[in-house]
Amino acid sequence: MDNDIKKEFEILYEETTKLLQNQETLTYLSGKFDNNDVIFEIHAGAGGTESCDWAMMLSRMYTKYFNKKNYTYEVIDEQPGEETGIKSIVYIVKGTFAYGYLKNEKGVHRLVRLSPFDSNNRRHTSFAAVDVTPEFDNNVDVKIDEKDIRIDVYRSSGAGGQGVNTTDSAVRITHIPTGIVVTCQNERSQIKNKDIALKVLKSKLYQMKLKEQQEMVNQIKKDHNEIEFGSQIRSYVLHPYSLIKDHRTGYSTANVNKVLDGDLDGFIESNLKGEKIK
């Protein structure tokens, strides 16, 4: 009976510890885009067959991680390697805090192993790059505050049929914060012209919002490194010893098979906590 109680206590302790660790990790996910979905890309580096095979291995590792996190993912582009593996693959990954968890996976990943494609069984080093970009919602409903616009009405000077110039039906809307000016005078009704002008203004503001978001993406992407030696964020050594090490945090493990099967929590959490400290 005592052994049963001890076993139940150990199980409860392990579950509680894991729950507390998960809650602690959530405190580090406060970035502006951390709860966004993700555009997740893997690109093989120089090295032909070796790098293409390594990119495929990374693809397998990350999809297993997505499954562990209960994320949904869709391949939107894939370029196969000439002999094996993939040159590149792009996923849309959707799930709670997808960008927050995956953002620090961006960078060059280095593999050292005995090549299965080398008849002399020599050791090879391969590189692949991961790029992670937050996905923005393109179906944003633009809200216009009445205090932010000035509406002027005037007599239409354009075509519109008999009587169009006899009333102040044309509408000019100025969006004060941005200086955008929209006019409409095609309709005889001032109300219709106003409605059309507001729709045009919303479209212009939405285009501006998209441009600002693209500039944010460019800012995030600007520090993308070349896929080459010396710029790697993580090394996966399978020979002559087994070790996976993150060069930013120093976190490492010798259980390479577990990591390649999608167990990335240790690496991801150490980066989140390291980023918080900086």
C-alpha positions as CSV (number, residue, x, y, z in Angstrom):
1,M,0.0,0.0,0.0
2,D,2.8,2.4,0.9
3,N,4.5,1.8,-2.5
4,D,1.2,2.6,-4.3
5,I,0.9,5.9,-2.4
6,K,4.5,6.7,-3.1
7,K,4.0,6.0,-6.8
8,E,0.9,8.2,-7.0
9,F,2.7,11.0,-5.2
10,E,5.6,10.8,-7.6
11,I,3.2,10.9,-10.6
12,L,1.4,13.9,-9.1
13,Y,4.7,15.7,-8.3
14,E,5.9,15.2,-11.9
15,E,2.6,16.4,-13.4
16,T,2.5,19.5,-11.1
17,T,6.2,20.3,-11.9
18,K,5.5,20.1,-15.6
19,L,2.4,22.3,-15.3
20,L,4.4,24.9,-13.3
21,Q,7.2,24.9,-15.9
22,N,4.6,25.4,-18.7
23,Q,3.1,28.3,-16.8
24,E,6.5,29.9,-16.3
25,T,7.3,29.6,-20.0
26,L,4.0,31.4,-20.9
27,T,5.3,34.5,-18.9
28,Y,8.0,34.9,-21.6
29,L,5.5,34.9,-24.4
30,S,4.6,38.6,-24.3
31,G,6.0,39.8,-27.6
32,K,3.8,41.8,-30.0
33,F,3.4,39.0,-32.5
34,D,3.9,36.0,-30.1
35,N,0.4,34.7,-30.5
36,N,0.4,35.0,-34.3
37,D,0.4,32.1,-36.7
38,V,3.7,31.5,-38.5
39,I,5.2,31.2,-42.0
40,F,7.9,28.6,-41.4
41,E,10.6,28.0,-44.0
42,I,13.4,25.5,-44.3
43,H,16.1,26.1,-47.0
44,A,19.0,23.7,-47.8
45,G,22.4,25.3,-47.9
46,A,25.3,24.7,-50.2
47,G,26.3,21.0,-50.4
48,G,23.8,19.5,-52.8
49,T,22.5,16.1,-51.8
50,E,23.9,16.3,-48.2
51,S,22.2,19.6,-47.5
52,C,18.9,18.6,-49.2
53,D,18.8,15.5,-47.0
54,W,19.5,17.6,-43.9
55,A,16.7,20.0,-44.8
56,M,14.3,17.0,-45.1
57,M,15.5,15.7,-41.7
58,L,14.7,19.2,-40.2
59,S,11.3,19.2,-41.9
60,R,10.6,15.8,-40.2
61,M,11.8,17.1,-36.8
62,Y,9.7,20.2,-36.9
63,T,6.5,18.5,-38.1
64,K,6.8,16.1,-35.2
65,Y,7.2,19.1,-32.9
66,F,4.1,20.8,-34.5
67,N,2.2,17.6,-33.7
68,K,3.4,17.5,-30.1
69,K,2.1,21.1,-29.7
70,N,-1.2,20.3,-31.4
71,Y,-0.4,22.8,-34.1
72,T,-2.0,22.5,-37.5
73,Y,0.3,23.0,-40.5
74,E,0.0,23.2,-44.3
75,V,2.7,23.0,-46.9
76,I,2.3,25.9,-49.3
77,D,5.5,25.4,-51.3
78,E,8.0,22.6,-51.6
79,Q,11.1,22.3,-53.9
80,P,12.5,18.8,-54.0
81,G,16.2,18.1,-54.2
82,E,17.7,16.8,-57.4
83,E,18.5,13.4,-56.0
84,T,16.9,13.2,-52.6
85,G,15.5,15.5,-49.8
86,I,14.3,19.0,-50.4
87,K,15.8,22.3,-51.5
88,S,13.2,24.2,-49.5
89,I,9.8,23.9,-47.9
90,V,7.3,26.5,-46.6
91,Y,4.6,25.8,-44.0
92,I,1.8,27.9,-42.6
93,V,1.7,26.8,-38.9
94,K,-1.4,27.7,-36.8
95,G,-1.7,27.3,-33.1
96,T,-1.5,29.1,-29.7
97,F,1.6,31.2,-29.4
98,A,3.0,29.6,-32.6
99,Y,5.3,32.5,-33.4
100,G,6.3,32.9,-29.7
101,Y,7.6,29.3,-29.5
102,L,9.1,29.1,-33.0
103,K,10.7,32.6,-33.5
104,N,14.1,31.6,-32.0
105,E,14.4,28.6,-34.3
106,K,15.3,31.1,-37.0
107,G,18.9,30.7,-38.2
108,V,21.4,28.3,-39.6
109,H,21.4,24.7,-38.4
110,R,24.6,22.6,-38.8
111,L,24.8,18.8,-39.1
112,V,27.9,16.7,-38.7
113,R,27.6,13.0,-39.5
114,L,29.0,10.1,-41.5
115,S,27.4,10.6,-44.9
116,P,25.0,7.8,-46.1
117,F,25.8,9.1,-49.6
118,D,29.5,8.8,-49.4
119,S,30.8,5.4,-50.5
120,N,34.0,6.0,-48.5
121,N,31.8,6.6,-45.4
122,R,33.5,10.0,-44.6
123,R,32.3,12.6,-42.2
124,H,30.4,15.5,-43.8
125,T,29.1,18.9,-42.5
126,S,25.8,20.2,-43.9
127,F,23.9,23.4,-43.4
128,A,20.2,24.4,-43.6
129,A,18.5,27.6,-42.7
130,V,15.2,28.1,-40.9
131,D,13.2,31.3,-41.4
132,V,10.2,32.2,-39.2
133,T,7.8,35.1,-39.9
134,P,4.6,36.0,-38.1
135,E,1.5,35.7,-40.3
136,F,-0.7,38.8,-40.2
137,D,-4.5,38.7,-40.6
138,N,-5.4,40.2,-43.9
139,N,-9.1,40.4,-43.1
140,V,-8.8,43.3,-40.7
141,D,-11.8,45.5,-40.5
142,V,-10.5,49.1,-40.6
143,K,-12.2,51.3,-38.0
144,I,-12.4,55.0,-38.6
145,D,-13.0,57.3,-35.7
146,E,-15.3,60.2,-36.5
147,K,-13.0,62.6,-34.7
148,D,-10.2,61.7,-37.1
149,I,-12.0,62.8,-40.2
150,R,-13.1,66.1,-41.7
151,I,-16.0,65.9,-44.2
152,D,-16.5,68.8,-46.7
153,V,-19.4,69.0,-49.1
154,Y,-19.4,71.1,-52.3
155,R,-21.1,71.4,-55.6
156,S,-20.2,68.7,-58.0
157,S,-18.4,69.7,-61.1
158,G,-18.4,66.4,-62.9
159,A,-20.9,64.6,-65.2
160,G,-23.9,63.1,-63.6
161,G,-26.9,64.1,-65.5
162,Q,-29.4,67.0,-65.2
163,G,-29.4,68.7,-61.9
164,V,-26.0,67.3,-60.6
165,N,-24.6,70.8,-60.2
166,T,-27.6,72.3,-58.5
167,T,-26.9,70.8,-55.0
168,D,-23.9,70.4,-52.8
169,S,-23.7,66.6,-53.3
170,A,-19.9,66.1,-53.8
171,V,-18.0,64.9,-50.7
172,R,-14.4,65.3,-49.7
173,I,-13.1,63.3,-46.7
174,T,-9.8,64.1,-45.1
175,H,-8.3,61.6,-42.7
176,I,-6.5,64.0,-40.3
177,P,-3.9,61.6,-38.7
178,T,-2.6,60.4,-42.1
179,G,-3.5,63.4,-44.4
180,I,-5.2,61.1,-46.8
181,V,-7.9,62.9,-48.9
182,V,-10.7,61.1,-50.7
183,T,-13.3,62.8,-52.9
184,C,-16.5,61.4,-54.6
185,Q,-18.9,63.3,-56.8
186,N,-20.2,60.7,-59.1
187,E,-23.6,60.2,-57.4
188,R,-26.3,62.8,-57.1
189,S,-26.9,61.9,-53.5
190,Q,-24.6,63.3,-50.9
191,I,-25.2,60.2,-48.8
192,K,-24.1,57.9,-51.5
193,N,-21.0,59.9,-52.3
194,K,-20.1,59.9,-48.6
195,D,-20.5,56.1,-48.4
196,I,-18.3,55.5,-51.5
197,A,-15.7,58.0,-50.2
198,L,-15.6,56.2,-46.8
199,K,-15.1,52.8,-48.6
200,V,-12.2,54.2,-50.6
201,L,-10.7,55.7,-47.5
202,K,-10.9,52.4,-45.7
203,S,-9.2,50.7,-48.6
204,K,-6.4,53.3,-48.5
205,L,-5.9,52.9,-44.8
206,Y,-5.9,49.2,-45.1
207,Q,-3.2,49.3,-47.8
208,M,-1.2,51.6,-45.5
209,K,-1.6,49.1,-42.7
210,L,-0.3,46.3,-44.9
211,K,2.7,48.4,-45.9
212,E,3.5,49.0,-42.2
213,Q,3.2,45.3,-41.5
214,Q,5.5,44.5,-44.4
215,E,8.0,46.9,-43.0
216,M,7.8,45.1,-39.6
217,V,8.4,41.8,-41.4
218,N,11.4,43.3,-43.2
219,Q,12.7,44.5,-39.9
220,I,12.3,41.0,-38.5
221,K,14.0,39.4,-41.5
222,K,16.8,41.9,-42.0
223,D,19.3,40.0,-39.8
224,H,18.9,36.8,-41.8
225,N,22.4,35.2,-41.9
226,E,24.1,33.4,-44.8
227,I,23.8,29.6,-44.8
228,E,27.4,28.9,-44.0
229,F,29.9,27.9,-41.4
230,G,30.3,30.3,-38.5
231,S,26.7,31.6,-38.6
232,Q,24.9,28.6,-37.1
233,I,22.7,28.9,-34.1
234,R,22.7,25.1,-33.4
235,S,24.9,22.2,-34.2
236,Y,23.7,18.6,-34.5
237,V,26.7,16.3,-34.1
238,L,26.1,12.6,-34.9
239,H,29.7,11.6,-35.3
240,P,32.3,11.1,-33.8
241,Y,30.1,11.7,-30.7
242,S,26.4,12.5,-30.1
243,L,25.6,16.0,-29.1
244,I,23.2,18.8,-30.1
245,K,24.1,22.2,-28.8
246,D,22.6,25.6,-29.1
247,H,25.4,28.2,-29.5
248,R,23.3,31.1,-28.2
249,T,22.4,29.7,-24.8
250,G,24.8,26.8,-24.4
251,Y,21.9,24.4,-23.8
252,S,22.9,20.9,-25.1
253,T,21.8,17.2,-25.0
254,A,23.4,13.9,-26.0
255,N,19.9,12.4,-26.8
256,V,20.0,13.3,-30.5
257,N,17.3,10.8,-31.5
258,K,14.8,12.3,-29.1
259,V,15.5,15.8,-30.4
260,L,15.2,14.7,-34.1
261,D,11.9,13.2,-33.1
262,G,10.6,16.6,-32.2
263,D,11.5,17.0,-28.6
264,L,12.6,20.7,-28.8
265,D,11.2,22.0,-25.5
266,G,14.5,22.3,-23.8
267,F,16.1,24.4,-26.6
268,I,13.0,26.6,-27.1
269,E,12.5,27.3,-23.4
270,S,16.2,28.1,-22.8
271,N,16.1,30.6,-25.7
272,L,12.9,32.2,-24.4
273,K,14.4,32.6,-20.9
274,G,17.6,33.8,-22.3
275,E,15.8,36.4,-24.4
276,K,14.0,37.6,-21.3
277,I,17.2,38.2,-19.4
278,K,18.8,40.3,-22.2
